[in-house]
């Protein structure tokens, strides 16, 4: 509870942003906060805009998996579908602390005590990592990691050794993935309409004004007593053209793919041919 100049001394409860810096690699193993309550921005402390704010880029989750109903206590509300396909009741279960923290955010690939992967995919424990840049650490994994997964060629966990991130050249690793539970609708072709995961890199205090002010598509509408009196398009003209869709339609008769993959029980070719378009 704070008192503000505009509240004549009266205390008010308001939301406000709390800022802090992640200064070392150990603290930069990040999972998205519950309800998107935390954002992460890479900034240069030596560069401020005209308003005194650090210029930088925010890294954020993009398209997420289908949303589920989660209350503030981590209780998930899921519809129970009857055999007739009707929604009967809502089932509740309490999420684990990690599930609660990750709810509403994108999915990341994960590995937990995997017998097959060992230490070969230690980049798959969190959503986002920030590490100090080293030429000797060009990638988080390597194709030959599968030759000895418990002593891989590149072990990402060794990248994270407490080095400083304060005003250093850093590298961000963003972990995107999906989960898929097989179902009857996968027959014969697996449907991945919900397999969406993406990231955003967004300027933060980098631009001094709203760039939409420079667009040629601004429109101003004037009213008088609720009736439109004038529309100003600032010289913009709606483009018009004719298009022959026949000239741009795909002609699949000469298609040659990299590999023919049959989807049981249908095989698109009499014999599976690898790389038919190659040499």
N, C-alpha and C positions, 0 to 999 in steps of 0.2 A: 504494500500500500504506500503510495507516494503522494506528495502535494506538488501541484504544478502552478506555474504563474497564471495560467488561464482558469484555474479552479478556485480563485479567491481564498486560498488557505485550506480548502476542504479536501481531506484525503480521498483518493479515488483508487479503486482496483482496476488496473488496466494491464493488458498484455504488452510486453516489450521484448526487444531482441537483446540477448546476452551474447557478447562476442568474446571469443577466446582463440588462442593460437595453438595448433598442434606443432610441437617443436622437435619431435624425434620420431624415428621410424616405428618404435615399439607402440606408440600411441596412435599410429596411422594405419592400423588394421581395423577397418571400419565396416560396420553393418548399419544399414539405414535405420534411423530412429522410428519409433512408433508414430504413426499418423503423420509422417513427414515433418516432424517437429524440428529437425536439425538439417541445415544445409552446409555444404563444404565448398569453400572457394579458395583457389590458388591466387595469392596476391604478391605483389612486389612492394615491400614496405618503403622503398625509395621512390615510389611513383604514386602521387595522389592527383585526383582530379581537382577542378577549380573549387569544389565544395569541401575539400579536405578529406575525401574518402579514398581508401586504397583501391586502385584499379586492379581488376583480376578477372578470373573466369570461374564461374560456378559449375561444378560437376554434379549432375543430378540424374536420378532414374527417369527413363522415358516411359514408353508404353509398358503397362504392367499386366499381370495375369488378371483374369476376371475377378472383380472385387467380391469379398465375402463380408457378411455382416458381423462386425466385431465390436463389442462394447468396451468401455474404458477399463473393465476388469479382465479383459482378455477372454471373455466368453463368446464363443462362436455360435451364431444362429444359422442353422442349415436346414433347408426344407427337406422333409422326408417324403419321398415319392412312393405312392402305393403301386401295387401290381397293375392297376388300371391306368397308371400314369397320372394320377391326381395327387396334388399336394395335400397331405393329411395334417401333419403337425410339424412343429419346429423342434429339432434335436439340439441340445446344448452340450458342448464340452469345453473344458477350461484349457486354454493354450498354455504351453510351456513358456517360460520367460523369453526364450529366443524366438519362438513363434510369434509371441505378442509383439516383440520389437520389430520383427520383419513384416508384420501384417500390413497390407496396403502398399507394399513396395514391390519392386521387381524381384524375380527369381534369380538366384545365382547358382551356378554349378557347385556341387558340394561333394566332398569326400570325407568319410569318417572311418578311421581305422580299417581301411581297405586292404584286404589280403593281396589283391592283384596289383593295386597301384602303389602301395607302400609309401615312399616319399617322392614319387614322381610327379605328383600333382598337388603340391602344397600351396599352390596359388588358389585352390578351390575351397578355402575355408571362410572367406569373407566376401563382401560385395566390392570393396574398394581398398586399395593399398597405395601409399605414397612412400617412395624410397629415394634416397640420394642417388643421383646419376653417376654411374661408373661405366667406362667403356668395357670393362670386364664382365658386365652384367647386361648383355644386349637383349635378353629374352627370358621369359619366366619358365620356359621348358625347352625340351630339345627332342627331336625325333628318336634319338637313341636312348632316351630315358627308359624305354620299355625293355632294354637289354638287361638292366639290373635296377629294378624299381626301388629296391631298398638302399641302393647307393647310386642314384641317378647321375647322369652327366651334369645336369643342372638341377639343383635343389633350391627351389624358390625360398624355402624357409631360411636359408643362409643369407639371403639378401637383407633380412630384417635383423639388424644387430645394434639397434639403438643409436645410429648415426643421426646427426643434427639435420633438420629440415629448414632451419631458420636462415632465410636468404641464400639458400643453396639451389643449384640446378637439381630439379627433382623429376622423377618419372612416376606417372600414375598408372596403375594396373586396375582395369575395370572388369569385373567378372560377371558375364552375362550367361544365362542358361535357361533351361526349361525343365519341368517335370511332366511326365506323361504316364497316366495310369491306363493300361489297355482296357478297351471296352468293345462291345459288339458293333458299335458304329464304325470301328476301324476296319471292318470286313467289307470289301476286299482291299480298300485303300485307306490307310491311316489318315484321319482328319486332324490337321494341326491348326485349326482356326483359332485356338486359344494359345498356341505356342508363340507368344510375342514377348520379346524382351529387348529393351533398347536403352540407350543413354543419351544425355543431352550435355553439351558444353555451351554455357550461356554467359555472355558478357555481364559482369557485375561491376557497376560504377565505372565502366570503361568508356561508355558513351555519355556525353554531358547533357544530352536531351533526347527526347523520344524521336527515333529516326523516322517514324511514320509521318512526321511533319513535312518531310521532304518528298513524300510520295506524290505522284501526279494524279492519284485516284481519290484525292480528298473531295468530299461533297458537303456543301453547306445547305441546309434546308431551313428556310425562314417560315414562321407561322404568324397568324393573326387570328385570335379567338379559335385556335384549334384547327384552322384551315391553312393549308400550304399556300404561301403567297409567292415564293421564289425559290428556285433551285439553282445553285451555282456549282458547276463542275470544274471550274478553274481552267477551262480550255481543253479538258480531256475529252477525247472522242472514242466512242465504243467501236472497236475494230470489227470489220465485217469481211468475210471471205467465203468462197465456195470450196468445198473439199470433195474430191472423188474418193469415197471410202474403198472402192474396189482396188485402187492403186496402192493402198496401204494395208490391205488385209493380208494376213499371213498365208503363204503358200507352203503347206506342209508336205507336199508330194515329194520334194527333194530333200527332206530332212535327214541328216545323219548325226546321230548322237554319239557321245563319247563311249557309252556302254548301254546295252539293252538289258534292263532288269525286269524279269518276269514277276508279275504279282499273282501268286497262286490263287486260283487255278488257271489264270489266263496268262499265256505267253505270247507277246506281240510278234514274235518271229518264229519261224520254223525251227531255227537253231539259234541259241544265244551266241551273239557275235560281239566280241570285245573290240571297242574302238573302231567301228566300221568306217569312220571318216578319216582315220589316220593312215599312216604309211607303214 
